[in-house]
Amino acid sequence: MKGSSFWTVLFVVAVVVVPVARGVWIDLPSSGTKCVSEEIHNHVVVMGDYYAFIGDPDVHNGTVVSIPTITVKVTSPYGNNLHHKENVTHGQFAFTTTESGNYLACFSVDGDQHKHGGKVVTVGIDWKTGIAAKDWDSVAKKEKIDGLELELAKLEGIVQSIHENLNYLINREFEMREVSEKTNARVAWYSITALGVCVVVALLQIWYLRRYFQKKKLI
């Protein structure tokens, strides 16, 4: 029973913190750009596939009504350009992160959308990070492993990803707590300074009014 509970907890943690594949569809506006983002920490492998279409890609024997062209730009949290393509219908990007934060993949329709009959252009994105982006077929061939050994290698990779992500979350929590403490200290100092200024101003006003009344011989 204890062993079962352990593996249940491990599975829940893996689902929460291990980077996995994420497939989404987004409808692009007729003008402007639409982006998807993913918060990724440092030294993580990222792979992405994208394709543009109009209509349902699952009908007409896998074909679509028409194939529009799009512009794609993938940037790092500090604005570094990681992937940039124009006038494409589909493509791929792959990189290893060197910065921690939100990575953006932005898409826009090329040209006039009216040439597509005013229909909405949709982009399908298959975004993989970390353990999900690893080519296990190549690993199996290179290491000459299969079956149970391959599954154990995957579990080892998952455990390593859990460890790395937990360390990342702990570091982020520490940084946020440090920022919060500094902010609280600054707010406290500002409050004390503001209170001191108010007291000084009040004393000066009392002193000025007292002198004014003395000059007027009112007191």
C-alpha positions as CSV (number, residue, x, y, z in Angstrom):
1,M,0.0,0.0,0.0
2,K,2.8,2.3,0.8
3,G,4.5,1.5,-2.5
4,S,1.3,2.2,-4.3
5,S,0.9,5.6,-2.6
6,F,4.5,6.5,-3.4
7,W,4.0,5.8,-7.1
8,T,0.7,7.7,-7.1
9,V,2.4,10.8,-5.6
10,L,5.3,10.5,-8.0
11,F,2.8,10.4,-10.9
12,V,1.0,13.4,-9.7
13,V,4.2,15.4,-9.3
14,A,5.3,14.3,-12.7
15,V,2.1,15.5,-14.3
16,V,2.4,18.9,-12.5
17,V,6.1,19.7,-12.9
18,V,7.5,17.7,-15.8
19,P,7.4,19.6,-19.2
20,V,5.3,17.7,-21.7
21,A,4.0,18.1,-25.2
22,R,1.3,20.7,-25.7
23,G,-0.9,20.8,-28.8
24,V,-3.1,23.8,-29.4
25,W,-5.0,25.5,-32.2
26,I,-5.3,29.3,-32.4
27,D,-7.4,31.4,-34.8
28,L,-5.4,34.3,-36.2
29,P,-6.9,37.8,-36.5
30,S,-7.2,39.3,-40.0
31,S,-4.5,41.9,-39.0
32,G,-2.0,41.9,-36.2
33,T,-0.3,39.0,-34.3
34,K,-1.4,36.3,-31.9
35,C,1.0,34.6,-29.6
36,V,1.3,31.6,-27.3
37,S,3.7,31.5,-24.4
38,E,5.4,28.8,-22.3
39,E,7.3,29.4,-19.1
40,I,10.5,27.4,-19.4
41,H,13.6,27.3,-17.2
42,N,17.2,27.2,-18.3
43,H,18.9,24.3,-20.3
44,V,15.7,22.8,-21.5
45,V,15.3,21.3,-25.1
46,V,12.3,22.8,-26.9
47,M,10.8,21.5,-30.2
48,G,7.8,22.8,-32.1
49,D,5.8,22.0,-35.2
50,Y,3.3,24.4,-36.7
51,Y,1.0,24.4,-39.7
52,A,-1.6,26.8,-41.1
53,F,-4.9,25.8,-42.5
54,I,-8.5,27.0,-43.2
55,G,-11.3,24.6,-42.4
56,D,-11.1,21.3,-40.6
57,P,-7.9,19.4,-41.2
58,D,-9.6,16.1,-40.3
59,V,-12.0,16.1,-43.2
60,H,-11.7,15.6,-46.9
61,N,-9.2,12.7,-46.4
62,G,-6.8,14.8,-44.4
63,T,-6.8,17.8,-46.8
64,V,-7.9,21.3,-46.0
65,V,-9.9,23.9,-47.9
66,S,-6.9,26.1,-48.7
67,I,-3.4,26.6,-47.3
68,P,-2.7,30.2,-46.2
69,T,0.8,31.5,-45.6
70,I,1.9,32.9,-42.3
71,T,4.8,34.7,-40.5
72,V,6.2,33.0,-37.5
73,K,8.5,34.4,-34.8
74,V,9.8,32.7,-31.7
75,T,11.5,34.9,-29.1
76,S,13.2,34.3,-25.7
77,P,12.2,36.1,-22.5
78,Y,14.8,38.8,-23.2
79,G,13.7,39.3,-26.8
80,N,16.3,37.3,-28.6
81,N,15.1,35.9,-31.9
82,L,15.2,32.1,-32.0
83,H,13.1,31.4,-35.1
84,H,11.7,33.7,-37.8
85,K,10.0,32.6,-41.0
86,E,7.8,34.5,-43.5
87,N,5.4,33.2,-46.2
88,V,5.3,29.7,-44.9
89,T,2.5,27.2,-44.5
90,H,4.2,24.9,-42.0
91,G,7.6,24.5,-40.3
92,Q,9.6,23.5,-37.3
93,F,11.8,25.1,-34.6
94,A,14.1,23.6,-32.1
95,F,16.5,25.1,-29.5
96,T,17.9,24.7,-26.1
97,T,16.9,27.5,-23.7
98,T,19.6,29.7,-22.3
99,E,17.3,32.0,-20.3
100,S,14.5,31.3,-17.7
101,G,11.1,32.9,-18.3
102,N,8.3,33.1,-20.9
103,Y,9.1,32.0,-24.4
104,L,6.8,33.4,-27.1
105,A,5.7,32.0,-30.4
106,C,3.9,34.6,-32.5
107,F,1.9,34.1,-35.7
108,S,0.3,36.5,-38.2
109,V,-1.4,36.0,-41.6
110,D,0.6,37.1,-44.6
111,G,-1.1,39.4,-47.1
112,D,-4.9,40.1,-47.3
113,Q,-7.1,37.6,-45.5
114,H,-9.9,38.4,-48.0
115,K,-8.1,36.2,-50.6
116,H,-9.2,33.3,-48.4
117,G,-12.8,34.2,-48.7
118,G,-12.8,36.0,-45.4
119,K,-12.5,32.6,-43.6
120,V,-10.5,32.4,-40.4
121,V,-6.9,31.2,-40.6
122,T,-6.0,28.6,-38.0
123,V,-2.6,27.6,-36.8
124,G,-1.9,24.2,-35.2
125,I,1.0,24.1,-32.8
126,D,2.7,21.0,-31.3
127,W,5.0,22.4,-28.6
128,K,7.3,19.9,-26.8
129,T,9.7,20.7,-24.0
130,G,12.1,18.8,-21.8
131,I,11.6,15.0,-21.6
132,A,8.7,15.1,-24.2
133,A,11.1,16.6,-26.8
134,K,13.6,13.8,-26.5
135,D,13.9,11.4,-29.5
136,W,13.6,8.1,-27.7
137,D,13.8,6.1,-31.0
138,S,17.3,7.5,-31.5
139,V,18.2,6.9,-27.9
140,A,17.1,3.3,-28.2
141,K,19.2,2.7,-31.4
142,K,22.2,4.5,-30.0
143,E,22.2,2.7,-26.6
144,K,20.9,-0.6,-28.1
145,I,18.1,-0.9,-25.6
146,D,14.4,-1.7,-26.0
147,G,11.4,-2.9,-24.0
148,L,11.8,-2.6,-20.3
149,E,15.3,-1.0,-20.5
150,L,13.9,1.8,-22.7
151,E,10.9,2.3,-20.3
152,L,13.4,2.5,-17.3
153,A,15.4,5.1,-19.3
154,K,12.3,7.1,-19.8
155,L,11.5,6.9,-16.1
156,E,15.0,8.0,-15.2
157,G,14.5,11.0,-17.5
158,I,11.2,11.8,-15.8
159,V,12.8,11.6,-12.4
160,Q,15.6,13.9,-13.5
161,S,13.1,16.4,-15.0
162,I,11.1,16.3,-11.7
163,H,14.3,17.1,-9.8
164,E,15.3,19.9,-12.1
165,N,11.8,21.5,-12.1
166,L,11.5,21.3,-8.3
167,N,14.9,23.0,-8.0
168,Y,13.6,25.7,-10.4
169,L,10.4,26.2,-8.5
170,I,12.3,26.4,-5.2
171,N,14.7,29.0,-6.7
172,R,11.8,31.0,-8.1
173,E,10.0,30.9,-4.7
174,F,13.2,32.1,-3.0
175,E,13.6,34.9,-5.5
176,M,10.0,36.0,-5.1
177,R,10.2,35.9,-1.3
178,E,13.4,38.0,-1.5
179,V,11.7,40.5,-3.7
180,S,8.7,40.6,-1.4
181,E,10.8,41.2,1.6
182,K,12.7,44.0,-0.1
183,T,9.4,45.5,-1.2
184,N,8.0,45.3,2.3
185,A,11.1,46.9,3.8
186,R,10.9,49.8,1.2
187,V,7.2,50.3,1.9
188,A,7.9,50.4,5.7
189,W,10.7,52.9,5.2
190,Y,8.6,55.0,2.9
191,S,5.7,54.9,5.5
192,I,8.0,56.0,8.3
193,T,9.6,58.7,6.2
194,A,6.1,60.0,5.1
195,L,4.9,60.0,8.7
196,G,8.1,61.9,9.8
197,V,7.5,64.5,7.1
198,C,3.9,64.9,8.1
199,V,4.9,65.4,11.8
200,V,7.6,68.0,10.8
201,V,5.1,69.9,8.6
202,A,2.6,69.9,11.4
203,L,5.1,71.2,13.9
204,L,6.2,74.0,11.4
205,Q,2.6,75.0,10.9
206,I,2.0,75.2,14.7
207,W,5.2,77.2,15.1
208,Y,4.2,79.6,12.2
209,L,0.7,80.1,13.5
210,R,2.0,80.8,17.0
211,R,4.4,83.5,15.7
212,Y,1.6,84.9,13.6
213,F,-0.7,85.2,16.6
214,Q,2.1,86.7,18.7
215,K,2.8,89.4,16.1
216,K,-0.9,90.2,15.9
217,K,-1.0,90.2,19.8
218,L,-3.8,87.7,19.7
219,I,-2.1,85.6,22.4
